[in-house]
Amino acid sequence: MSSVSTEASTTPGASAVPSAQPSPQPSPEPAPQPSPREPAAASLLSPGRPGYRRMSLALFAAGVATFALLYSTQALLPAVSTGLGVSASQASWTVSAATGALAVFVLPLSALSERFGRRTLMTASLAVAVGVGLLVPFAPDLTWLVALRAVQGAALAGLPASAMAFLAEEIKPKALVAAIGLFVAGNSIGGMSGRILTGWVAQLWGWRAALAAVGVLALVCAVVFRAMLPPARNFQPRPLSLKGLARTVGGHLSDPLLLRLYAIGALFMTVFGAVYTVIGYRLVEAPFSLPQGVVGSIFLVYLVGTVSSAAAGKLVARLGRRGALYLAVGTTTAGLLLSVADALVLVLLGLVLITAGFFAGHAVASSSVSRTAKTGRAQASALYQSAYYVGSSAGGTLGAVAFHAGGWEATVLLGLVAVLGVASVTLYGTHAARAASR
């Protein structure tokens, strides 16, 4: 398996996050014809070609539905705590159960996508998640709420890795970062719209009505997704094989570049999960004492994530992948430090920077995974998603525990440790690339 993106090496400053192996020298031989597992260039979509816009809109709608459902309770945690008489750390499990189940099921469901098709699995997963989403508002207590959220997260596991593999198979490599960036932008829109919607609906009619509203929003997105998604032209089904799956996963886990990318995704998401799980509690308390609807509207800062993730391709072209990751680290760190202030304007600016840095880093890392894996792309993306959502679960739970123990400053400290981890992993990759070049 190659650890280096050949396309990135042709663009000044746009090298992939480094592997320890030197790039192969150009061969004087004529370019080989596409193999059965390598689609012909003519069949791949790019901006301006028929089907590209439909595919982009379909995956954008799927991204909106995924994050709206996955984090539907996050902005409502203070209201859930009050309504069910539970603590912040207990209520945080309504988020962590969903993201944790997604982390567990993303790999086996990605294997099913290799057999039955990305399109089929994404459709089925979204349908089940929406169905459960319409039941969640009727959960009688915290136990049922957490259980339904876990089922919902497991169903949503069929979307992220399959979507990235689908794009990698159907989109030209030069357009892949932008296409995945748009899917990630859909995630940010879903996260934002779901939280704003739940905030205001909860203030007017309660948190259960808010969860019902998210279910309806996701249903609309699911219909758009199915109507707009074009048929796959380059998917080739493979028989289900546990030995084959283990061999593929083992190959990915032995690739130093992929391991670094998985660590980067998990650490970035630890920051994001901690901050956005706890921020609602901080803003409803003194000195801010904001109402639930206004707290939900704070998530308008997700629009910054939409822009930064969609612009990831341009950042990589200008700074290279490692340079883009360093910029994301610096931006996130500055945001965490600003958020400690007791001035609402500075807290909001801090959230803007955290969001921009997180989504840019996530788009760069996730697209690097799709381009690095030449075989078993669904499993490579699934492992990234598993690491990513383990980070989300850990961040949400540990962030709430830290907040309970030491306030917002303790949550920020947790985030800074995770960001330092991202910087360390990226710096290690830089040194490995330099050593290999010697």
GUPA-388759 format. One line per field, with one value per residue (C-alpha): x, y, z; residue in three letters; residue number from 1. Coordinates in steps of 0.5 Angstrom, whole numbers. Each point is the difference from the previous one (the first is absolute). Layout:
x c(X; ...)
y c(Y; ...)
z c(Z; ...)
aa c(ALA; ...)
i c(NUM; ...)
This chain:
x c(0; 3; 0; 1; -5; 3; -4; 2; 7; -1; -2; 5; -1; -6; 3; -4; 1; 7; 1; 7; 1; 3; -4; 1; 4; -4; 0; 2; -5; -7; -6; -3; -7; -5; -1; -7; 0; 3; -6; 2; 1; -5; -5; 2; -4; 3; -3; -4; -2; -7; -1; 5; -5; -5; 5; 2; -7; -2; 6; 0; -8; 3; 5; -5; -5; 6; 3; -7; -2; 6; 1; -8; 1; 6; -3; -5; 4; -2; -7; 0; 4; -6; -5; 2; 3; 7; 7; 4; 5; -6; -4; 7; -1; -6; 5; 6; -4; -2; 7; 3; -5; 2; 7; -1; -4; 3; 5; -5; -5; 6; 1; -7; 1; 5; -5; -7; 3; 1; -7; -4; 3; 0; -7; -2; 4; -3; -7; 1; 3; -6; -5; 4; 0; -7; -1; 5; -4; -5; 6; -3; 6; 8; 1; -5; 3; 7; -2; -4; 6; 5; -4; -1; 8; 1; -5; 4; 7; -2; 0; 7; 5; -4; -1; 7; 1; -5; 3; 7; -3; -4; 4; 6; 6; 1; -7; 0; 2; -5; -6; 2; 0; -7; -2; 3; -3; -6; 1; 2; -7; -4; 4; -2; -7; -2; 3; -3; -7; 0; 2; -6; -5; 2; -1; -7; -2; 5; 6; -5; -3; 7; 2; -6; 2; 7; -3; -5; 6; 4; -6; 0; 8; -1; -5; 4; 6; -3; -3; 6; 6; 2; 1; 7; 4; 7; -2; 2; -3; 4; -2; -1; 7; 2; 7; 0; -3; 5; 6; -2; -1; 7; 3; -3; 2; 7; 0; 4; -3; -7; 1; 2; -6; -5; 4; -1; -8; -1; 4; -3; -7; 2; 0; -6; -4; 2; -1; -7; -2; 1; -1; -7; 1; 4; -4; -6; 3; 3; 3; -3; -7; -3; -6; -1; -2; 6; 5; -2; 1; 7; 1; 0; 7; 0; -1; 8; 1; -4; 4; 7; -2; -2; 7; 4; 2; 3; 3; 4; 2; 3; 3; 0; -3; 5; -1; -7; 0; 5; -5; -6; 4; 2; -7; -4; 6; -2; -7; 0; 4; -4; -6; 2; -2; -6; -2; -5; 3; 7; -4; -3; 6; 3; -5; 1; 7; -1; -5; 4; 6; -4; -3; 6; 4; -5; -1; 7; 1; -6; 1; 8; -3; -4; 6; 5; -4; 0; -4; -5; -2; -6; 4; 5; -5; -4; 6; 1; -8; 1; 6; -3; -7; 4; 3; -7; -2; 6; 0; -8; 1; 7; -2; -6; 4; 5; -5; -4; 7; 4; -5; 1; 7; 1; -4; 5; 6; -2; -1; 7; 3; -4; 3; 7; -1; -2; 6; 5; -3; 0; 7; 3; -3; 4; 6; -1; -1; 7; 3; -2; 2; 7)
y c(0; 7; 5; 6; 4; 0; 6; 4; -1; 4; 6; 4; 1; -5; -7; -5; 0; -4; -7; -3; -3; 4; 2; -5; 3; 1; -6; 1; -6; 2; 1; -6; -1; 0; -6; -3; 3; 7; 4; 3; 7; 1; -3; 5; 6; 7; 7; 2; -7; -3; -3; 3; 6; -6; -4; 6; 2; -7; -1; 7; -2; -6; 4; 5; -6; -4; 6; 2; -7; -2; 7; 1; 0; 4; 7; -3; -3; 5; -1; -7; 0; 4; -4; -6; 2; -3; 4; 2; -6; -4; 4; 0; -8; 2; 3; -5; -6; 2; 2; -7; -4; 3; -1; -8; -1; 4; -5; -6; 4; 2; -7; -1; 6; -4; -5; 3; 7; 7; 3; -6; 0; 8; 0; -6; 3; 7; -3; -4; 6; 5; -5; -1; 8; 0; -4; 3; 6; -5; -4; 0; 1; 0; -7; 0; 6; -2; -7; 3; 5; -6; -4; 7; 1; -8; 2; 6; -4; -2; 7; 3; -5; -2; 7; 1; -6; 1; 7; -3; -5; 5; 7; 1; 1; 7; 2; -5; 5; 5; -6; -2; 7; 1; -6; 2; 7; -4; -3; 7; 3; -6; 1; 7; 0; -6; 4; 7; -4; -4; 6; 5; -6; -2; 7; 0; -7; -4; -5; -5; 4; 2; -7; -1; 6; -3; -7; 4; 4; -6; -4; 6; -1; -7; 1; 5; -5; -6; 5; 3; -5; -3; -7; -3; -1; -3; -4; -7; -5; -5; -6; 1; -4; 1; -2; 5; 5; -1; 0; 7; 3; -3; 3; 7; 0; -2; 6; 6; 5; -2; -1; 7; 2; -4; 3; 7; -1; -3; 6; 5; -3; 0; 7; 1; -5; 3; 7; 0; -5; 5; 6; 0; -1; 6; 5; -1; 1; 7; 4; -1; -3; -1; -3; -6; 3; 4; -5; -4; 6; 0; -6; 5; 0; -7; 4; 2; -8; 0; 5; -3; -7; 2; 4; -6; -2; 8; -1; -6; 3; 6; -3; -7; -5; 0; 8; 0; -5; 5; 6; -4; -2; 8; 2; -5; 2; 7; -1; -5; 6; 5; -4; 1; 7; 2; 5; -3; 3; -3; -7; 1; 1; -6; -4; 3; -2; -7; -2; 3; -4; -6; -1; 2; -5; -5; 1; 0; -7; -3; 1; -2; -7; -1; 2; -4; -7; -3; -6; -1; 7; -1; -3; 5; 5; -4; 0; 7; 1; -5; 4; 7; -2; -4; 7; 3; -4; 1; 7; 1; -5; 3; 7; -1; -3; 5; 6; -3; -1; 7; 4; 3; 0; -7; -2; 5; -3; -7; 3; 3; -7; -3; 6; -1; -7; 2; 4; -5; -5; 5; 2; -8; -1; 6; -2; -7; 3; 4; -7; -4; 6; -1)
z c(0; -2; 6; -4; -5; -7; -1; 6; -2; -7; 3; 4; 7; 0; 2; 4; 8; -1; 0; 2; -7; -6; -6; -6; -6; -6; -5; -7; -2; -3; 5; 2; -2; 6; 3; 2; 7; -3; -4; -6; 0; -5; 5; 6; 1; 1; 1; -6; -2; 0; 6; 4; 3; 2; 3; 4; 2; 2; 5; 2; 2; 4; 3; 3; 2; 4; 4; 2; 2; 3; 5; 0; 8; 1; 0; 4; 6; 5; -1; 0; 6; 3; -3; 2; 7; -2; 0; -6; 0; 0; -6; -4; -1; -5; -4; 1; -1; -7; -2; 4; -4; -6; 1; 2; -6; -6; -1; -1; -4; -5; -1; -2; -5; -3; -2; -1; -2; 3; -3; 3; 7; 0; -1; 5; 5; -1; 0; 7; 3; -2; 3; 6; 1; -1; 6; 5; 2; 3; 5; 7; 4; -1; -1; -6; -3; 0; -2; -6; -2; 0; -5; -4; 0; -2; -6; -2; 0; -7; -3; 1; -2; -6; -2; 0; -4; -5; -1; -1; -5; -4; 0; -3; 5; -1; 2; 6; 5; -2; -1; 7; 3; -3; 4; 6; -1; 0; 7; 3; -3; 3; 6; 0; -2; 5; 6; -2; -2; 7; 4; -2; -1; 7; 3; -3; 1; 4; -2; -2; -6; -2; -1; -4; -4; -2; -2; -5; -3; -1; -3; -5; -1; -1; -6; -3; 0; -3; -5; -2; 1; -7; -1; 1; -6; 3; 5; 0; 5; 4; 4; 7; 4; 7; -2; -6; 5; 5; -5; -3; 7; 2; -6; 2; 7; -2; -4; 4; -4; 1; 7; 1; -4; 5; 6; -3; -1; 7; 3; -3; 1; 7; 1; -4; 4; 6; -1; -4; 6; 5; -3; 1; 8; 0; -4; 4; 7; 3; -3; -6; 2; -7; -2; -4; -6; 0; 2; -6; -5; 3; -5; -6; 1; -4; -6; 1; -1; -6; -3; 3; -2; -7; -1; 2; -7; -1; 7; -2; -7; 3; 6; -1; 5; 6; -1; 0; 6; 4; -2; 3; 6; 1; -1; 5; 5; 0; 0; 6; 4; -2; 2; 8; 0; 4; -6; -5; -6; 2; 1; -7; -3; 3; -2; -7; 0; 3; -6; -5; 2; 1; -6; -5; 4; -1; -7; -1; 4; -3; -7; 1; 2; -6; -5; 4; 0; -7; 2; 6; 0; 3; 6; 0; 1; 5; 4; 0; 1; 6; 3; -1; 4; 5; 1; 0; 5; 5; -1; 2; 6; 2; -1; 4; 6; -1; 0; 6; 4; -2; -4; -7; 1; 1; -6; -4; 3; -3; -7; 0; 2; -6; -5; 3; -2; -7; -1; 3; -5; -6; 2; 0; -7; -2; 3; -3; -7; 1; 2; -6; -5; 3)
aa c(MET; SER; SER; VAL; SER; THR; GLU; ALA; SER; THR; THR; PRO; GLY; ALA; SER; ALA; VAL; PRO; SER; ALA; GLN; PRO; SER; PRO; GLN; PRO; SER; PRO; GLU; PRO; ALA; PRO; GLN; PRO; SER; PRO; ARG; GLU; PRO; ALA; ALA; ALA; SER; LEU; LEU; SER; PRO; GLY; ARG; PRO; GLY; TYR; ARG; ARG; MET; SER; LEU; ALA; LEU; PHE; ALA; ALA; GLY; VAL; ALA; THR; PHE; ALA; LEU; LEU; TYR; SER; THR; GLN; ALA; LEU; LEU; PRO; ALA; VAL; SER; THR; GLY; LEU; GLY; VAL; SER; ALA; SER; GLN; ALA; SER; TRP; THR; VAL; SER; ALA; ALA; THR; GLY; ALA; LEU; ALA; VAL; PHE; VAL; LEU; PRO; LEU; SER; ALA; LEU; SER; GLU; ARG; PHE; GLY; ARG; ARG; THR; LEU; MET; THR; ALA; SER; LEU; ALA; VAL; ALA; VAL; GLY; VAL; GLY; LEU; LEU; VAL; PRO; PHE; ALA; PRO; ASP; LEU; THR; TRP; LEU; VAL; ALA; LEU; ARG; ALA; VAL; GLN; GLY; ALA; ALA; LEU; ALA; GLY; LEU; PRO; ALA; SER; ALA; MET; ALA; PHE; LEU; ALA; GLU; GLU; ILE; LYS; PRO; LYS; ALA; LEU; VAL; ALA; ALA; ILE; GLY; LEU; PHE; VAL; ALA; GLY; ASN; SER; ILE; GLY; GLY; MET; SER; GLY; ARG; ILE; LEU; THR; GLY; TRP; VAL; ALA; GLN; LEU; TRP; GLY; TRP; ARG; ALA; ALA; LEU; ALA; ALA; VAL; GLY; VAL; LEU; ALA; LEU; VAL; CYS; ALA; VAL; VAL; PHE; ARG; ALA; MET; LEU; PRO; PRO; ALA; ARG; ASN; PHE; GLN; PRO; ARG; PRO; LEU; SER; LEU; LYS; GLY; LEU; ALA; ARG; THR; VAL; GLY; GLY; HIS; LEU; SER; ASP; PRO; LEU; LEU; LEU; ARG; LEU; TYR; ALA; ILE; GLY; ALA; LEU; PHE; MET; THR; VAL; PHE; GLY; ALA; VAL; TYR; THR; VAL; ILE; GLY; TYR; ARG; LEU; VAL; GLU; ALA; PRO; PHE; SER; LEU; PRO; GLN; GLY; VAL; VAL; GLY; SER; ILE; PHE; LEU; VAL; TYR; LEU; VAL; GLY; THR; VAL; SER; SER; ALA; ALA; ALA; GLY; LYS; LEU; VAL; ALA; ARG; LEU; GLY; ARG; ARG; GLY; ALA; LEU; TYR; LEU; ALA; VAL; GLY; THR; THR; THR; ALA; GLY; LEU; LEU; LEU; SER; VAL; ALA; ASP; ALA; LEU; VAL; LEU; VAL; LEU; LEU; GLY; LEU; VAL; LEU; ILE; THR; ALA; GLY; PHE; PHE; ALA; GLY; HIS; ALA; VAL; ALA; SER; SER; SER; VAL; SER; ARG; THR; ALA; LYS; THR; GLY; ARG; ALA; GLN; ALA; SER; ALA; LEU; TYR; GLN; SER; ALA; TYR; TYR; VAL; GLY; SER; SER; ALA; GLY; GLY; THR; LEU; GLY; ALA; VAL; ALA; PHE; HIS; ALA; GLY; GLY; TRP; GLU; ALA; THR; VAL; LEU; LEU; GLY; LEU; VAL; ALA; VAL; LEU; GLY; VAL; ALA; SER; VAL; THR; LEU; TYR; GLY; THR; HIS; ALA; ALA; ARG; ALA; ALA; SER; ARG)
i c(1; 2; 3; 4; 5; 6; 7; 8; 9; 10; 11; 12; 13; 14; 15; 16; 17; 18; 19; 20; 21; 22; 23; 24; 25; 26; 27; 28; 29; 30; 31; 32; 33; 34; 35; 36; 37; 38; 39; 40; 41; 42; 43; 44; 45; 46; 47; 48; 49; 50; 51; 52; 53; 54; 55; 56; 57; 58; 59; 60; 61; 62; 63; 64; 65; 66; 67; 68; 69; 70; 71; 72; 73; 74; 75; 76; 77; 78; 79; 80; 81; 82; 83; 84; 85; 86; 87; 88; 89; 90; 91; 92; 93; 94; 95; 96; 97; 98; 99; 100; 101; 102; 103; 104; 105; 106; 107; 108; 109; 110; 111; 112; 113; 114; 115; 116; 117; 118; 119; 120; 121; 122; 123; 124; 125; 126; 127; 128; 129; 130; 131; 132; 133; 134; 135; 136; 137; 138; 139; 140; 141; 142; 143; 144; 145; 146; 147; 148; 149; 150; 151; 152; 153; 154; 155; 156; 157; 158; 159; 160; 161; 162; 163; 164; 165; 166; 167; 168; 169; 170; 171; 172; 173; 174; 175; 176; 177; 178; 179; 180; 181; 182; 183; 184; 185; 186; 187; 188; 189; 190; 191; 192; 193; 194; 195; 196; 197; 198; 199; 200; 201; 202; 203; 204; 205; 206; 207; 208; 209; 210; 211; 212; 213; 214; 215; 216; 217; 218; 219; 220; 221; 222; 223; 224; 225; 226; 227; 228; 229; 230; 231; 232; 233; 234; 235; 236; 237; 238; 239; 240; 241; 242; 243; 244; 245; 246; 247; 248; 249; 250; 251; 252; 253; 254; 255; 256; 257; 258; 259; 260; 261; 262; 263; 264; 265; 266; 267; 268; 269; 270; 271; 272; 273; 274; 275; 276; 277; 278; 279; 280; 281; 282; 283; 284; 285; 286; 287; 288; 289; 290; 291; 292; 293; 294; 295; 296; 297; 298; 299; 300; 301; 302; 303; 304; 305; 306; 307; 308; 309; 310; 311; 312; 313; 314; 315; 316; 317; 318; 319; 320; 321; 322; 323; 324; 325; 326; 327; 328; 329; 330; 331; 332; 333; 334; 335; 336; 337; 338; 339; 340; 341; 342; 343; 344; 345; 346; 347; 348; 349; 350; 351; 352; 353; 354; 355; 356; 357; 358; 359; 360; 361; 362; 363; 364; 365; 366; 367; 368; 369; 370; 371; 372; 373; 374; 375; 376; 377; 378; 379; 380; 381; 382; 383; 384; 385; 386; 387; 388; 389; 390; 391; 392; 393; 394; 395; 396; 397; 398; 399; 400; 401; 402; 403; 404; 405; 406; 407; 408; 409; 410; 411; 412; 413; 414; 415; 416; 417; 418; 419; 420; 421; 422; 423; 424; 425; 426; 427; 428; 429; 430; 431; 432; 433; 434; 435; 436; 437; 438)
